[in-house]
C-alpha cells in the first residue's frame, strides 16, 4: 500500500554511475519506525563500494548514505523512547529483529536479520530516512550535529574494538592508516589514555598523526622500523583495506596481543598458527556496533570534545563530493549538508 509521500533523494541508476535526482515513495511508516528529516549525512568509502557494486549485492537505483543526522518528524505507533523534534543519528544498520539471542543480549549488530541502511533499501542521501526506533540514536548535548554523522559508521567501527576487547588506558595500541577511520581511532585512543603508535605509508601525515594524538609514528611499509617495535603493542587496529606485511605486524604484538582488522581487506590474510600460538596472540575483526555502544561512543565524544575532522559539501554537489573522496583528497571525512 502506497503512503502517497515522496522522498527526494540522489541515486545511482547503474554500476559506477553519477548520482541523479530521484524521488520515491517509501510506503507506510512501520509501527516501530521513526521518520527522520535529514540535516547532514557523511560519505563513507562503503558508499563508493556500493555505488560500484564492489561487493556484488547492490540493487539499482541505489541511494547511498548511512551516516545520517537529523530530527525525528514522525513516530510510529509502537516506537519507544523518541519524540518528534529530537535530533538523532542512523548508521550502517537501521533495524534488527529485537527478539533473537543476539538482540536480547545487546549485540543487535550481530543479529541474523540485521537490516543495513543501504543494503536492499534507499539510504540517507535524501531529505528523509526511516529506521527502527532502537537504531535512531539520540545525540547528546554538546555534540555538534554538523560533524557527528561520520561517528555513526566510521566512528563506531573503530570505537567498538576498544570496548569489545576491554582496552585499558595503560595499554599500547597501534593504528594502521591515518584516514577516515584511522584519524578517529587515534583521537579515541588518545582520550582513552593509551600510548598510541600510528602507522602510515605517507611521510606527509607524520605531523598530522602527532596533532591527532599519536605518541609515535612508524612508516607502515618499512620492515626495519617494524622490526624495531617487535613485541611491543597490545592491540593493532588495521583501518586500511590493502594487503600488508601481516607477519611483521603480528611480530609487533606483545604476548596476548591482538591484530584487529576493521578495514575491508579483500584478499585472504595468510597467517601461520605458530606465529600466534607462542605468544598467545589473536587475529580478529568486527563490524560496526550495537545501539548501546554507539550511544556510549557519542557520550564519550561529548565528554572529551571529540569530533571527526570533516569537509562539507551541499547535497546538491554530491557528485563533486564523491569524486573528492575517489581522488583520495578527503581530510578526513566528507559531510553532505541538506
C-alpha positions, 0 to 999 in steps of 0.5 A: 500500500502506497503512503502517497509521500515522496522522498527526494533523494540522489541515486545511482541508476547503474554500476559506477554511475553519477548520482541523479535526482530521484524521488520515491515513495517509501510506503507506510511508516512501520509501527516501530519506525521513526521518520527522520528529516535529514540535516547532514549525512557523511560519505563513507568509502562503503558508499563508493563500494556500493555505488560500484557494486564492489561487493556484488549485492547492490540493487539499482537505483541505489541511494547511498548514505548511512551516516545520517543526522537529523530530527525525528518528524514522525513516530510510529505507533509502537516506537519507544523512547523518541519524540518528534523534534529530537535530533538523532543519528542512523548508521550502517544498520537501521533495524534488527529483529529485537527478539533473537539471542543476539538482540536480547543480549545487546549485540543487535549488530550481530543479529541474523536479520540485521537490516543495513541502511543501504543494503536492499533499501534507499539510504540517507542521501535524501531529505528523509530516512526511516529506521527502527526506533532502537537504531535512531540514536539520540545525540547528546548535548554538546555534540555538534550535529554538523560533524557527528554523522561520520561517528555513526559508521566510521566512528563506531567501527573503530570505537567498538574494538576498544570496548569489545576487547576491554582496552585499558588506558595503560595499554599500547595500541597501534593504528594502521592508516591515518584516514577516515577511520584511522584519524578517529581511532587515534583521537579515541585512543588518545582520550582513552589514555593509551600510548598510541603508535600510528602507522602510515605509508605517507611521510606527509601525515607524520605531523598530522598523526602527532596533532591527532594524538599519536605518541609515535609514528612508524612508516607502515611499509618499512620492515626495519622500523617494524622490526624495531617495535617487535613485541611491543603493542597490545592491540593493532587496529588495521583501518586500511583495506590493502594487503600488508606485511601481516607477519611483521605486524603480528611480530609487533604484538606483545604476548596476548596481543591482538591484530584487529582488522576493521578495514575491508581487506579483500584478499585472504590474510595468510597467517601461520598458527605458530606465529600466534600460538607462542605468544598467545596472540589473536587475529580478529575483526568486527563490524560496526556496533550495537545501539548501546555502544554507539550511544556510549561512543557519542557520550564519550565524544561529548565528554572529551570534545571529540569530533571527526575532522570533516569537509562539507559539501551541499547535497546538491554537489554530491557528485563533486563530493564523491569524486573528492573522496575517489581522488583520495583528497578527503581530510578526513571525512566528507559531510553532505549538508541538506 
